[in-house]
């Protein structure tokens, strides 16, 4: 399945950011319901449900280093193949 939101990204680590994203989506859904727009309110509600489930309910923080994802750890050095 394709991830629309990558919860492992460092941007989503603080709780306040995840809550703010969810509240903006839920507020958008409430605004559409208030203005009697059922089609867009259902879409916004579905987005809020997806964001809430992926960033709040099923969020598991990882202990990735703050550096680059492809960098090797400091105690490991890349090994060269010297079969000759």
Beta strands, then each sheet from edge to edge (+ up, - down):
end
